[in-house]
Amino acid sequence: MLDLLLVTPEIKDVWQNRQTTPLENCSVSVVSREGLIKLKTLSGRTQDKADIEKLMEIEDES
C-alpha cells in the first residue's frame, strides 16, 4: 500500500522529520513512528485509533 501525503502547516513537522529509504530501484520517504501516530490521531478514524493502540503497545514492550 502507498499513501500520499499533502503537507499542510499542521503536519509540516511530520514531513520535515521523514526518512528516505531505498526500495528496489528507487527511494521512498517514510514518516517516523511518532509522525505516523500524529497523522493517525489527526484523522481520527476507527482503524487509525486501533493502529495507534498497537503502535503504543509496541513502544511499551521495548
C-alpha positions in Angstrom: 0.0 0.0 0.0 1.2 3.5 -0.8 -0.2 6.6 0.9 0.3 10.1 -0.5 0.6 13.0 1.9 -0.5 16.6 1.3 1.8 18.6 3.5 -0.1 21.3 5.4 1.1 23.6 8.1 -0.5 21.2 10.7 1.7 18.3 9.6 4.8 20.1 8.3 6.9 18.8 11.2 6.0 15.2 10.3 7.2 15.8 6.7 10.4 17.6 7.8 11.3 14.6 10.1 10.7 11.9 7.4 13.4 9.4 6.5 14.4 8.3 3.0 14.9 4.6 2.5 15.9 2.6 -0.6 13.2 0.4 -2.2 14.2 -1.7 -5.2 15.5 0.8 -7.8 14.4 4.0 -6.1 14.0 5.6 -2.8 10.8 6.4 -0.8 10.1 8.9 2.0 8.8 7.3 5.2 7.4 9.2 8.2 8.7 8.4 11.7 6.7 6.3 14.1 5.8 9.4 16.1 4.8 11.1 12.8 2.6 8.2 11.9 0.9 8.4 15.3 0.3 12.1 14.8 -1.2 11.6 11.3 -3.5 8.8 12.6 -4.5 10.9 15.6 -5.5 13.8 13.3 -7.5 11.5 11.0 -9.4 10.0 14.0 -10.9 7.1 12.0 -11.7 3.9 13.9 -9.0 1.9 12.3 -6.4 4.6 12.9 -7.3 4.6 16.6 -6.8 0.8 16.7 -3.5 1.3 14.9 -2.3 3.9 17.4 -3.1 1.4 20.3 -0.9 -1.2 18.6 1.9 1.3 18.0 1.7 2.3 21.6 1.8 -1.4 22.8 5.0 -1.9 20.7 6.6 1.1 22.4 5.6 -0.2 25.8 7.3 -3.6 25.0 10.6 -2.1 24.1 
